[in-house]
Amino acid sequence: MDMGQNGFRDPRLEWLYGYWLEKKGDRRAASRCDLAPFEIKPLLPILNLIDVRHEPLGFRHRLVGTEIVERLGRDATGCWVGSALYGPAWTSIFDGLRAVTEEVRPYRRIAHLDWHVRQWLSMESLELPLIGADGEVNMIVRAASYFTDPHSATRERCIATPLAA
């Protein structure tokens, strides 16, 4: 399988990463208003916008793309990241979002969805921090691609790779 420059299996994730880098320019991260829906329209089905609450730290799914909903068989829009949504995997998912927020850097993840009823699915995702006027991360945009090829999945439950910001 041909991997992109940053190791992505799905070229849509590679494209989104380049788009985010361009939009952020010399800043620590891009902001929500930098992302133009008409420029990323083909990616909307694989996007998940996640609100970041700082005190106490929490993450809420603001918008979940239609392809994500179809693959997972549920719509998490409006739901908080927690055990009710992700079962025992919730702490590692939460900690991954915390890393994106605190480090203000993008991450690429490959994960088995062993916490989900569709345990045969694996996911590749790109998680990108978005900053507010105060320079703090107030949202994360996650693009997710799902696959079932066991040879492409990692044997570990989740591998997170920080990317250059």
C-alpha positions as CSV (number, residue, x, y, z in Angstrom):
1,M,0.0,0.0,0.0
2,D,1.3,3.4,-0.9
3,M,1.6,5.7,2.1
4,G,1.6,9.4,2.0
5,Q,4.5,11.6,3.0
6,N,3.5,11.5,6.7
7,G,2.5,7.8,6.7
8,F,-1.2,8.2,6.1
9,R,-3.0,5.3,4.3
10,D,-5.9,7.6,3.4
11,P,-4.9,10.5,1.1
12,R,-7.7,12.6,2.4
13,L,-5.9,12.8,5.8
14,E,-2.7,13.7,4.1
15,W,-4.5,16.5,2.3
16,L,-6.2,17.8,5.4
17,Y,-2.9,17.9,7.3
18,G,-1.3,20.0,4.5
19,Y,-4.4,22.3,4.5
20,W,-4.2,22.8,8.3
21,L,-0.4,23.6,8.1
22,E,-1.1,26.1,5.4
23,K,-4.0,27.8,7.4
24,K,-2.0,27.9,10.6
25,G,0.9,29.8,9.0
26,D,3.4,31.0,11.6
27,R,0.9,30.5,14.5
28,R,0.8,27.5,16.9
29,A,-2.3,26.2,15.2
30,A,-5.1,27.2,12.8
31,S,-8.4,28.6,14.2
32,R,-11.9,27.4,13.5
33,C,-12.6,30.5,11.4
34,D,-9.5,29.6,9.2
35,L,-11.3,26.5,7.9
36,A,-13.6,27.2,5.0
37,P,-16.3,24.5,4.6
38,F,-16.4,25.1,0.8
39,E,-12.6,24.3,0.7
40,I,-12.9,21.1,2.6
41,K,-16.4,20.0,1.4
42,P,-15.3,16.5,0.1
43,L,-13.9,15.8,3.6
44,L,-17.0,16.8,5.6
45,P,-18.3,13.2,5.9
46,I,-15.1,12.1,7.7
47,L,-14.8,15.1,10.0
48,N,-15.6,15.3,13.7
49,L,-15.5,18.7,15.5
50,I,-14.8,18.3,19.2
51,D,-15.3,21.2,21.6
52,V,-12.7,21.6,24.3
53,R,-13.8,22.7,27.8
54,H,-10.9,23.7,30.0
55,E,-12.3,23.8,33.6
56,P,-12.6,21.0,34.2
57,L,-11.0,19.5,31.1
58,G,-13.6,17.8,28.9
59,F,-14.4,17.0,25.3
60,R,-17.8,17.1,23.5
61,H,-18.5,16.0,20.0
62,R,-20.0,19.1,18.3
63,L,-20.4,17.6,14.9
64,V,-19.9,14.0,13.5
65,G,-19.6,13.5,9.8
66,T,-22.0,11.1,8.0
67,E,-19.3,8.6,7.0
68,I,-18.2,8.3,10.7
69,V,-21.9,7.8,11.7
70,E,-22.3,5.1,9.1
71,R,-19.2,3.2,10.0
72,L,-19.8,3.3,13.7
73,G,-23.6,2.8,13.5
74,R,-24.2,5.7,15.9
75,D,-24.2,9.5,16.0
76,A,-22.1,10.9,19.0
77,T,-23.1,14.5,18.2
78,G,-23.6,16.3,21.6
79,C,-22.0,13.5,23.6
80,W,-19.1,14.0,26.0
81,V,-16.0,11.7,25.8
82,G,-16.5,9.3,28.7
83,S,-17.2,5.7,29.6
84,A,-20.8,5.9,28.5
85,L,-19.7,6.5,24.9
86,Y,-16.3,4.6,24.7
87,G,-16.5,2.0,27.5
88,P,-13.1,1.0,29.0
89,A,-11.2,2.7,26.2
90,W,-12.5,6.2,27.2
91,T,-9.4,7.1,29.3
92,S,-7.0,6.5,26.4
93,I,-9.2,8.4,24.0
94,F,-9.5,11.3,26.6
95,D,-5.8,11.3,27.2
96,G,-5.1,11.5,23.4
97,L,-7.4,14.5,23.1
98,R,-5.7,16.0,26.2
99,A,-2.3,15.6,24.4
100,V,-3.6,17.4,21.3
101,T,-4.9,20.2,23.6
102,E,-2.0,20.6,25.9
103,E,0.8,20.2,23.4
104,V,-1.1,22.2,20.7
105,R,0.1,19.7,18.1
106,P,-1.5,17.3,15.6
107,Y,-1.5,13.6,16.0
108,R,-2.0,10.6,13.7
109,R,-3.5,7.6,15.3
110,I,-4.1,4.0,14.2
111,A,-6.4,2.1,16.5
112,H,-8.4,-1.1,16.8
113,L,-12.0,-0.3,17.8
114,D,-12.0,-3.1,20.5
115,W,-14.3,-0.9,22.6
116,H,-17.0,-0.8,20.0
117,V,-19.6,-3.5,19.0
118,R,-17.9,-3.5,15.6
119,Q,-14.6,-4.7,17.0
120,W,-13.5,-5.8,13.5
121,L,-13.0,-2.2,12.5
122,S,-9.7,-0.3,12.7
123,M,-9.4,3.4,12.3
124,E,-6.8,5.8,11.1
125,S,-7.3,9.4,12.3
126,L,-5.8,12.8,12.2
127,E,-6.4,15.1,15.2
128,L,-5.7,18.8,14.7
129,P,-5.9,21.5,17.3
130,L,-7.8,24.7,16.6
131,I,-7.1,27.8,18.7
132,G,-9.3,30.7,19.8
133,A,-8.4,34.4,20.0
134,D,-6.6,33.7,23.3
135,G,-4.2,31.2,21.7
136,E,-5.7,28.3,23.6
137,V,-7.1,25.2,22.0
138,N,-10.9,25.4,22.0
139,M,-11.7,22.8,19.4
140,I,-10.2,19.7,17.8
141,V,-10.9,18.6,14.3
142,R,-10.6,14.9,13.8
143,A,-10.7,13.2,10.4
144,A,-11.3,9.5,10.6
145,S,-10.9,6.7,8.0
146,Y,-12.1,3.1,8.8
147,F,-10.8,-0.2,7.4
148,T,-11.0,-3.9,8.1
149,D,-7.8,-5.1,6.5
150,P,-6.1,-7.0,9.4
151,H,-2.6,-6.7,7.8
152,S,-2.8,-2.9,7.8
153,A,-3.9,-2.6,11.4
154,T,-1.4,-2.4,14.3
155,R,-1.3,-5.3,16.7
156,E,-1.4,-2.8,19.6
157,R,-4.8,-1.2,20.5
158,C,-3.6,2.3,19.6
159,I,-0.5,3.9,18.2
160,A,-0.3,7.7,18.4
161,T,2.3,9.6,16.4
162,P,2.8,13.3,17.0
163,L,3.2,15.3,13.8
164,A,5.1,18.5,13.2
165,A,3.1,21.6,14.0
